[in-house]
């Protein structure tokens, strides 16, 4: 596989990492059964959007694990707000070639592993990185992102929201700012038209935490609808993020930095 293919992939990965960010949401049109009532109790009841905002804010307050699936691949990882995290990407590049990218961030120590076929890189080895030598953030950004699913930007892009039951919020999400699911192409957004501003979403809560999210990109032209799903688990539970076994680690050679900076 030519390195240019993975340079393109690197840009795409960075775009995916920003899938739920960019402040451009609409006014809160949320409704709930309580808010339809009258009197003091109704006025004090939180809207669906407020409930979602509280769950999202809580997400990064503690440890959790996540699985994010998009048409191009699956991202899994664990987050410890104390400064430890790990991520793995299982994806498919152009031509149907499968690959993996793995990263561990321990605050000051970074480890990288990949199956991307590149001369000078062993898919079985972990490479310890000198962070100062990584000049581009397309891939390293996945490893060190403190909010890898960029959940904190979610609510600002929710156009409408309705709480259908205590654990479910549905509504529409504004894709028109670009970036979501790789939709940073003006031609794609133009093809979507007004549908880009009202992509359906469903958020599932467990009473306090956000446990799943699905955003559907409507079909356009000959392209079928696509979905982004994120599942959050282990809220507040200990996560194990540690350096790889010493026998599996070597100092990153020039080939690794070439890939990361490509």
C-alpha positions as CSV (number, residue, x, y, z in Angstrom):
1,X,0.0,0.0,0.0
2,X,1.4,3.4,-1.0
3,X,2.2,5.7,1.9
4,X,0.0,8.4,0.3
5,X,-3.0,6.2,0.9
6,X,-2.3,6.3,4.6
7,X,-1.5,10.0,4.6
8,X,-5.1,10.4,3.3
9,X,-6.2,8.0,6.0
10,X,-4.5,10.0,8.7
11,X,-6.5,13.1,7.7
12,X,-9.7,11.0,7.8
13,X,-8.9,9.7,11.3
14,X,-8.4,13.2,12.6
15,X,-11.8,14.1,11.1
16,X,-13.5,11.2,12.7
17,X,-11.9,12.1,16.1
18,X,-13.8,15.4,15.8
19,X,-17.1,13.6,14.9
20,X,-19.2,15.2,17.6
21,X,-17.6,18.6,17.9
22,X,-18.1,22.1,16.4
23,X,-20.4,24.5,18.0
24,X,-23.2,25.2,15.6
25,X,-26.4,23.8,17.2
26,X,-29.9,25.4,16.9
27,X,-32.2,26.6,19.6
28,X,-33.4,24.1,22.2
29,X,-36.7,22.8,21.0
30,X,-36.7,20.0,23.5
31,X,-39.9,18.7,25.0
32,X,-40.8,16.2,27.7
33,X,-44.0,14.9,29.3
34,X,-43.3,17.0,32.4
35,X,-42.6,20.2,30.5
36,X,-46.0,20.0,28.8
37,X,-47.7,20.5,32.1
38,X,-48.4,23.7,34.1
39,X,-47.4,25.1,37.4
40,X,-44.2,25.4,39.3
41,X,-43.3,21.7,39.1
42,X,-43.5,21.8,35.3
43,X,-41.4,24.9,35.0
44,X,-38.6,23.3,37.1
45,X,-38.5,20.1,35.2
46,X,-35.4,19.9,33.0
47,X,-35.8,19.8,29.2
48,X,-34.6,16.8,27.2
49,X,-31.6,18.8,26.1
50,X,-30.8,19.8,29.6
51,X,-30.9,16.2,30.7
52,X,-28.6,15.2,27.8
53,X,-26.2,18.0,28.7
54,X,-26.0,16.8,32.3
55,X,-25.3,13.3,31.2
56,X,-22.6,14.4,28.7
57,X,-21.0,16.7,31.3
58,X,-20.8,13.8,33.7
59,X,-19.2,11.5,31.2
60,X,-15.7,13.0,31.4
61,X,-15.8,13.4,35.2
62,X,-14.7,9.8,35.7
63,X,-13.2,6.7,34.1
64,X,-15.0,4.9,31.3
65,X,-14.5,2.8,28.2
66,X,-16.0,3.3,24.8
67,X,-16.6,1.7,21.4
68,X,-17.2,4.0,18.4
69,X,-18.3,2.5,15.1
70,X,-18.4,4.2,11.8
71,X,-18.4,2.8,8.2
72,X,-14.7,3.1,8.0
73,X,-13.8,1.3,11.2
74,X,-14.2,0.8,14.9
75,X,-12.5,2.7,17.7
76,X,-12.2,1.3,21.2
77,X,-10.5,2.7,24.3
78,X,-10.4,3.4,28.0
79,X,-10.1,6.8,29.6
80,X,-8.8,7.8,33.1
81,X,-9.1,11.6,33.7
82,X,-6.0,11.3,35.8
83,X,-4.0,11.2,32.6
84,X,-4.0,7.7,31.3
85,X,-5.7,6.4,28.2
86,X,-5.5,3.9,25.4
87,X,-7.1,3.5,22.0
88,X,-7.3,0.9,19.3
89,X,-8.6,1.5,15.8
90,X,-9.7,-1.4,13.6
91,X,-10.4,0.0,10.2
92,X,-10.5,-0.6,6.5
93,X,-8.4,1.5,4.1
94,X,-8.9,2.1,0.3
95,X,-9.1,-1.2,-1.6
96,X,-10.5,-3.1,1.4
97,X,-7.2,-3.4,3.3
98,X,-7.7,-3.9,7.0
99,X,-5.4,-2.3,9.5
100,X,-5.0,-1.6,13.2
101,X,-3.6,1.4,15.1
102,X,-3.0,1.2,18.8
103,X,-1.8,3.9,21.2
104,X,-1.1,4.3,24.9
105,X,-0.7,7.7,26.6
106,X,0.6,7.6,30.2
107,X,1.0,11.4,30.5
108,X,4.6,11.6,29.6
109,X,5.2,8.3,27.9
110,X,3.6,7.4,24.5
111,X,3.5,4.0,22.8
112,X,2.4,3.2,19.3
113,X,1.7,0.1,17.4
114,X,0.2,-0.5,13.9
115,X,-0.3,-3.1,11.2
116,X,-0.2,-0.5,8.5
117,X,2.3,-2.1,6.0
118,X,5.3,0.2,6.1
119,X,8.9,-0.5,5.5
120,X,10.8,-0.4,8.8
121,X,7.8,-1.0,11.0
122,X,7.2,-4.3,12.8
123,X,3.4,-4.9,13.4
124,X,4.3,-7.0,16.4
125,X,6.3,-4.3,18.2
126,X,5.3,-1.4,20.4
127,X,7.2,1.8,19.6
128,X,8.0,4.2,22.4
129,X,7.6,7.7,21.0
130,X,9.6,10.9,21.5
131,X,6.5,13.2,21.5
132,X,8.6,16.2,20.4
133,X,9.3,14.4,17.1
134,X,5.7,14.1,16.2
135,X,4.8,17.2,14.3
136,X,1.3,16.4,13.0
137,X,-1.6,15.4,15.1
138,X,-3.7,13.3,12.7
139,X,-2.8,10.0,14.4
140,X,-1.1,11.1,17.6
141,X,-4.3,13.1,18.3
142,X,-6.2,9.9,18.7
143,X,-3.8,8.6,21.3
144,X,-3.8,11.7,23.5
145,X,-7.3,13.1,23.0
146,X,-8.8,13.6,26.5
147,X,-12.3,13.4,25.0
148,X,-11.8,11.0,22.2
149,X,-15.5,10.8,21.2
150,X,-15.7,14.6,21.5
151,X,-18.8,14.2,23.6
152,X,-18.5,17.7,25.1
153,X,-19.5,19.2,21.7
154,X,-22.5,17.0,21.3
155,X,-25.2,19.2,22.8
156,X,-24.3,22.3,21.0
157,X,-25.2,20.6,17.7
158,X,-28.5,19.1,18.9
159,X,-31.3,21.0,17.0
160,X,-34.3,19.3,18.6
161,X,-34.7,16.8,21.5
162,X,-37.5,14.9,23.1
163,X,-37.2,12.6,26.1
164,X,-39.5,9.7,25.1
165,X,-38.9,7.8,28.4
166,X,-36.5,8.0,31.4
167,X,-33.7,6.4,29.5
168,X,-34.2,7.6,25.9
169,X,-33.8,10.9,24.2
170,X,-34.4,11.3,20.5
171,X,-34.1,14.3,18.1
172,X,-32.2,15.9,15.3
173,X,-28.5,16.7,15.0
174,X,-26.9,19.4,12.8
175,X,-24.3,18.0,10.5
176,X,-23.9,21.2,8.4
177,X,-20.8,22.3,10.3
178,X,-18.9,19.4,8.6
179,X,-16.5,16.9,10.1
180,X,-19.0,14.2,11.1
181,X,-18.4,10.8,9.7
182,X,-15.8,12.3,7.4
183,X,-18.4,14.7,5.9
184,X,-16.1,17.7,5.5
185,X,-16.7,17.7,1.8
186,X,-18.8,20.7,0.7
187,X,-20.2,18.7,-2.2
188,X,-21.6,16.0,0.2
189,X,-23.2,18.6,2.4
190,X,-24.7,20.3,-0.6
191,X,-26.1,17.0,-1.7
192,X,-27.6,16.5,1.7
193,X,-29.2,19.9,1.6
194,X,-31.5,20.7,4.4
195,X,-31.3,17.1,5.6
196,X,-27.8,17.9,6.9
197,X,-29.4,20.1,9.6
198,X,-31.7,17.4,10.9
199,X,-29.9,14.1,11.1
200,X,-31.8,11.8,13.5
201,X,-30.1,10.8,16.7
202,X,-31.0,8.6,19.7
203,X,-29.2,8.9,23.1
204,X,-29.6,6.3,25.8
205,X,-29.1,7.1,29.5
206,X,-28.9,4.9,32.6
207,X,-30.4,7.7,34.8
208,X,-27.2,9.7,35.1
209,X,-24.7,8.6,32.5
210,X,-24.7,8.6,28.7
211,X,-24.4,5.0,27.7
212,X,-25.0,5.0,23.9
213,X,-25.5,7.4,21.0
214,X,-26.5,6.9,17.4
215,X,-26.5,9.6,14.8
216,X,-27.8,8.7,11.3
217,X,-26.5,10.5,8.2
218,X,-29.5,10.6,5.8
219,X,-29.1,9.0,2.3
220,X,-28.1,11.2,-0.5
221,X,-27.7,10.5,-4.2
222,X,-26.7,6.9,-4.6
223,X,-25.2,6.8,-1.1
224,X,-27.2,4.9,1.5
225,X,-27.7,6.3,5.0
226,X,-24.8,5.8,7.4
227,X,-24.6,5.6,11.1
228,X,-22.2,6.6,13.8
229,X,-22.7,4.7,17.1
230,X,-20.9,5.2,20.4
231,X,-21.3,2.9,23.4
232,X,-20.0,4.0,26.8
233,X,-19.4,1.4,29.5
234,X,-17.7,1.1,32.9
235,X,-18.6,4.5,34.2
236,X,-16.5,5.2,37.3
237,X,-15.0,1.7,37.3
238,X,-11.2,1.2,37.4
239,X,-9.5,1.0,34.0
240,X,-6.2,-0.6,33.4
241,X,-3.9,1.5,31.2
242,X,-0.3,0.4,31.5
243,X,2.9,0.4,29.4
244,X,3.4,-2.7,27.2
245,X,5.7,-5.4,28.3
246,X,9.3,-4.2,28.1
247,X,10.2,-7.1,25.8
248,X,7.7,-5.9,23.3
249,X,8.9,-2.2,23.3
250,X,11.6,-0.6,21.1
251,X,12.5,3.0,20.5
252,X,10.6,4.4,17.6
253,X,12.7,4.5,14.4
254,X,12.5,7.1,11.6
255,X,9.9,5.0,9.8
256,X,7.4,5.4,12.6
257,X,7.8,9.2,12.7
258,X,7.6,9.3,8.9
259,X,4.2,7.5,9.1
260,X,2.9,9.7,12.0
261,X,4.1,12.9,10.3
262,X,3.1,11.8,6.7
